[in-house]
Amino acid sequence: MLGKNPQERDYRLLVLFLLGLGVIAALGPSNYLLGQAALYLIWAAVVTQWNLVLGVAGIMLIGHLALFAAGGYTVAMLGLYFGLSPWLSLPLAAVAGFVVAFLMGLATLRLRGAYTVVVTLAIAMAMYQLIVTDVECFRKTATACYSLTGGARGLTRFGDFGFTKLLGNGMAQTGNYLLAIVLLGLCMVVAITVAHSPYGRAFQALRDSEPASQARGIRVEKFQLIVFSASGVLTGLAGAVYAGTQRTFGPQVLEFPTLLFLLSIMIVGGRGHVWGPILGTICLALVKESLTSFAQWQNSTYAVLLIVILILAPEGLAGGLSRLAARFRPVHKEVSS
Amino acid sequence: MNVALDVSNLTKRYGAMAAVNDLSFQVMTDEILGIAGPNGAGKTTLFDVISGLSLPSEGQIVLFGEDITARRADEICHLGLARTFQLNAVFDSMTVEENLLTTAYFGRSHRSFPGLRFDSQSRTDCDETLELVGLADLRRRPASELTVLQRKLLMLAGAIATSPRVLMLDEPVGGLTQDEIGHCAKVLRRVRQERGMTIVLIEHVMSFVTELADRVLVLHHGAKLYEGSVDGMTRSEEVVSAYLGASGLRAMKLATERQDHGATA
C-alpha cells in the first residue's frame, strides 16, 4: 500500500500522520489540549533534528538545546527590543541556529564520543550560566528593572504569531497547533531525506565498519558538519516557534529537566530511527500527562524509563517495531547465486 | 608493460617486531599476483599499509607513478586502489543494492558536497557490478541475511563498484567449499576480462592461487621468501620447508596436474 521504496514509504506515512494530526484539530478539542499538543509537536521537531545529528550522523551531541535557545532568544529579543513580529524574525532565528551549530560543529569536529558530549554540554551550560547571571539593568520600567537576556526569569511580552487576528477570537491555540504541525512536517521531511541520502548511507557505513568505509573512500567529518549545521537551521526555527507560541522564553530550556525529557524521547523512540522521535514523543507525552499530579516524580520517572529502555530495548520503540515488522515480512526464498 | 604498484623497502614495525620487513616488489598492469605465506607472515599487514589503513614505518609505495605512502585510505581509494578484507566487511545494516550504491558513489571520486540523491552514474555502476558478480537477483536483500559466499561476492562487488585500477583481495575464498571456490575464480576471471584490472590476492587455498595467478610472492616473517612463477614455487626448497610442507606440495602438484589436463583436454 505504501510502496516498496523505503524513502517514498516514509514520505507517504508522514503525510498520513500529519493529516491525522490535522483532523484532530478539526474535531474541536479543548484549548488546553491543543496547547499541550502544540508543545509536544515542537519537542518532537527538536528531537528529529537532535536524532539526525546524534543518532544518524553519530556526533555525540548533548548540548543540542543551545541551538534551540539561540533561535528562541533571537525571536524574543528582536520582538522585545525592535518590535519585530515572530514571523519576520523566523529566518533570523534559523540563521542563529545555523551559526551556533556550525561553531559547535567546528569545535567538536576532531573530537570523539565522550569528548564531544563534554564539549557540547559545556557550551550549552556556559550559555545557561551567562543568561542566569545576567542581572545588569538594561531596560527600566516604572516598577522594575530587566536585564538584556531576561536572566533567570526569561523574557515575556515580545509578541506572538497573532493567530487571534489571523484566524479569529479563541483560535490562537488552533493556529499554534497548526504551525507546530508544519514545523514537525518540515523537520521530518529533512530527517527522512537525509537518512536515505548519500549522507545517511555514509554515516551508516561508518557505523557498520569503520575500516571498510574508509577503504571505500568515505570520510564523514565534513558531512557531519554539513548535517549538523542543517539541523541547526531547523532547531533554531523550532526555538522560534516555541517562543512565538508560548509567548515566553527563558533559560529553563537549557536546564537539566528539559534535556532529560528530550533525551528520553529520543532513546525511548529509538536512536537513529527516523520515526523514533515521534514514537518517543507520544510515549513520553502520555507518561508526562498521567504524572501531572505527581510532578515531583517526573524526572525520576523519565530516568527510570530511560534505564529500562536502554537495558531491555536499546533500539527503542522504532527499533522494536521494525523488527516486529520484519518478522511478518514474507520470508526470502533461498536463491543460490 | 607498465608498473601498476611499486613497493620499495617497505617496513612496518609494531614495537620490536617487524610485521613487514624491508619488502620490495612490483605488480605489473593487468597482472594477477598471488601472495602466499604462513599465518603471521605479514600479508594482511602489508595490505593495511598499502591501502592506507595504517602508516608504514619505512619505505615507499607508488601507485601508477603517484607516491601514496602517506595518503589516507579514502584518498588511496579515489586514486584507484580498492581492497577487500579477510573478515567479511560489508555494510550489514544495508541491502545489497544500498551497499553498492554507497561504495560506487563515495569510492569513485572525492565528494565535497554530496547530493541528497545518488546520481545516475552510481546507479549504473551498481547495476553493472551486480550483473558482473551475479548478485542481481538479491539486490533488495539485507546484507546481514546473505550466505558466506554471497557476502564474499558482495565485498568483492563493493570494491569493484569504486572503479579501481588495482584490486587487492584478502583471502577471497577462505572458508568456502570447492564448488564455491570455483565460482569465485570464474567471477574473478570475468572481472579481469571485462574490466582489465590489476589484481593482487592473498590466499591460502593454493589451487585457487595456481589457477589464477600469473606470479606468486611468498612471504615469511614479513620478508620475501620467494617471488616468481607458480611452478618455480613448488621447486623452491625454502618455500616447501617454510610454508607448503610435504603434504601441501603433493596437493599443489596434484592441482597443477589437474589444471594441465584441463588445459590440454
Interface residues (C-beta under 8 A of the other chain):
Chain A: T193 V194 S197 P198 Y199 R201 A202 Q204 A205 R207 D208 S209 P211 A212 S213 Q214 A215 R216 G217 I218 R219 K222 F223 I226 H332 V335 S337
Chain B: S51 G52 L53 R72 A73 D74 C77 H78 A82 R83 F85 A89 V90 F91 D92 S93 M94 E98 L101 T102 T103 Y105 F106 G107 R108 S109 H110 R111 S112 F113 P114 G115 L116 R117 F118 G134 L135 D137 L138 R141 E145 T147 L149 Q150 L153 G158 A159 T162 H183
